[in-house]
Amino acid sequence: MDIQAIKNRFGIIGSSPALNYALQVAVQVANTDLTVLINGESGVGKEVFSQIIHALSARKHNPFIAVNCGAIPEGTIDSELFGHEKGSFTGAVDSRKGYFETVNGGTIFLDEIGEMPMGTQARLLRVLETGEYIRVGSSKVQKTDVRVVAATNRDLLERTQQGKFREDLYYRLNTVPIRVPALRDRKEDIPLLFRKFSVDFSEKYKTPSIQLDEEARNILVNYPWRGNIRELKNIAEQISVLSSDKLVTANDLKRFLPDQPEVNRLPMLAAPQPTSDFSSERDILYKLFFDMKKDVTEVKKMFFDILQNPNMAHAAEFHADNHVMHNYPGVAEMNTPPGPGLGPAQQPIILADNKIDHHEEVEETLSIADKEKELIVKALKKHKGKRKDAALDLGISERTLYRKLKEYNIAE
């Protein structure tokens, strides 16, 4: 069957290349049992493609049912699709067959598949892979032979990255993708569709058919049509009923078209990226350790520079003092250790000719638990044992602080 015959049979109007390609894919895949995923904006007519696939398949004499996954509450969608046993939940006064049981041998069209809950997605994946399902409240495995055609107006791949859609289910559904173009991407079809709708409504309401002048036709073609064919059909119905003059001008048409917000196409500054806020005390400790290790590396470099040029000692001492006072105000009040920024355990023995006789370095502890305990003790001392203030200073909740006190056996 050629494409034009398909259009005549299912009332499809248009000749854009994107539309013809989508119809060609639907015709080619119809006679198989492959799962099909139809992508397209709301109102482009995705359900018509599912009907085409079913009508041209070997299952055409078996049942076909369309299910809107976004219109079924999360608590009942499992029961709707797979059925339930009597008493399985409140209100289940009798056993009930689900769609996968009643449409056995036929085709089920799952519209708005992106709105399906994660638990139901796992059940659907099992049906697609093994043909098995279990009724709600039952332990008996049942078999079904149903072809699934799904549709969505969402970017499912993006939703998988957000954790809102199962990645394995996405690739299982996307065996054969069909992209239905938006109405604004097939502008050459807009006048044809408007004329068809106008004739239909003039016959329905027994009124003369409306006509558009040239300027009104240009406005119609360049309108964005965010609601796609559904929106165009509604506008045609309004004009057919409410327009007093059957030759519609541009001003007449503008009265029926919703005002569109102007899009600012000027370049704009990118929004500043939010500063990273740490979600746990462990992240805070990691950042603190990395900063301290960086400072120790800088001090080591400064020390070896002094060995090579003793005249830099005074400048290095001034720089180290300022660095400590700026980054660690609490440490600046302590007594300065001997040497330029080094502790006693790190002091080398320098001979008269500036050669190092011995250098001993004690590796600092990197235990997260020890550092965490030390910070908690300091915070409690700083706030005189007030747990609420100490927790606020540490960036953790009071409950977490209480748990840490018990964990590290810290006396308040």
Order of alpha helices (4+ residues) and beta strands (2+ residues): alpha-alpha-beta-alpha-beta-alpha-alpha-beta-alpha-beta-beta-beta-alpha-alpha-beta-alpha-beta-alpha-alpha-beta-alpha-alpha-alpha-alpha-beta-beta-alpha-alpha-alpha
